[in-house]
Amino acid sequence: MHDSTKVEAEIIAPSVHPLLRADIRKRQMAVGIGNFMEWFDFAVYGYFVAVIGAQFFPTGDPATEMLSSFAVFAVGFISRPLGALILGPLGDRHGRKTILVITVLGMGVTTALIGLTPSYASIGIAAPIIIVILRCMQGMMVGGEWSAAATYLGESAPAKKRGLHASLVTATAGLAFLVGTILATVINAVMPAGDVAAWGWRLPFVASLVMAVVAVFIRQKLDDTPVYEELVRRRENNEIHHVPAKVKAKSFILALTFSAVFGVSLYYFITYANNHLSGVVGMPRVDALLACGIALFVYVAANPLIGALSDRIGRRPVVLTGAIGLSLLSIPIFMALNTGAFPVVLLGLIVLGVLVCMTGVMNVVLLVEVFPASIRSTGAALGHNFALALLAGPGPLVAASLVAATGNAVAPAYYLGAVSVVASIVLWFMLPETKGSDISKG
């Protein structure tokens, strides 16, 4: 048995004080619980996208309603760079912890308000306008959460275990989507469709406020990271050096690239797939949600394994395997989904989930390792969220539009494959190996 008070190995540099194991566990719990809540709130919209479309964008045509609802899903991503522009610099100036508290509180409040917004039938055009505004606010909060959680955990982790610690961010986000899938399955299975449409879909939205209060209580008790505390000391002593524009540009391009391939594949996996299966393929909704739920369970379980693997063999082999795998297997995966046969669909989803896991865990650890410490919060937030806004957020809408325009159920694979091919090329030539790097520099 290890003593919980034992000091972990030196984190990144002699000038940065290592943390006690008990303190690291406390930080992991605080970030994990808050991250779970944040992503449960964001994901639950995707699971009830058809119902929300009918409630707030009624046209009488289910396909048009779903496209409208997916468009508002994308709006939540368009606002993410604005959140990054505001919250990222705050993280560099006032601490990583500050952002973690702001984002989890803001997300809880806005999600609960979505659940309380009257439908179009009750208040008319005001209903979709309110939903769009709240969805934008959700996007701003998420725009700060992912990179802040990555930075906080990465800067608190021992250098030799940063990949494993990074996996907590993706694992708890995946767990949030898994719980959302289970909850959506239960609600759809036990409640009449009329009750789901009338009020059942609102339950998880309103419940988020309770989770937000718990998460804020835990997070506000945290200290900031050793790297940030060292950054404050250096700033006070005028020891911060200007980061060259060339370094900033390269770091931003890399973050944009590995965030794009992760984001597009993730939202295909956790938002679009279940709607594709129940809508385009015609699988019973409960069966589609069950298959997605099992695949998500495998995804969550794979996260720490992928993180630990990257600590052994490096970041480049793992992220390139994920990106190249998505390039080659996008079409076969969609061919498997389109069979509608449960075992084949499940296999396709599991393969997709493992590839998403590879790009996801590497996304978290690389956001920390490719940016200098003094611009890390800003750079990671901007690089990640511009990729999500430009490419990943519109992904489900692009996928649904491709099917509608071509009548080809495999067409969504073309977008996922194209993004993955470009990302593979950029990462192959530009990404250095960052395992074990000194993240206190800059």
Buried (B, 14 or more C-beta within 10 A) or exposed (E): EEEEEEEBEEBBBEEBEBBBBEBBEBBBEBBBBBBBBBBBBBBBBBBBBBBBBBBBBBEEEEBBBBBBBBBBBBBBBBBBBBBBBBBBBBBBEBBBBBBBBBBBBBBBBBBBBBBEBEBBEEEEEEBBEBBBBBBBBBBBBBBBBBBBBBBBBBBBBBBBBBBBBBBBBBBBBBBBBBBBBBBBBEBBEEBEEEEBBBEBBBBBBBBBBEBBEBBBEBBBEBBBBBBBBBBBEBEEEEEBEEBEEEBBEBBBBBBBBBBBBBBBBBBBBBBBBBBBBBBBBEBEBBBBBBBBBBBBBBBBEBBBBBBBBBBEEBBBBBBBBBBBBBBBBBBEBBBBBBBBEBEBBBBBBBBBBBBBBBBBBBBBBBBBBBBBBBBBBBBBBBBBBBBBBBBBBBBBBBBBBBBBEEEBBBBBBBBBBEBBBBBBBBBEEEBEEBBEBBBBEB
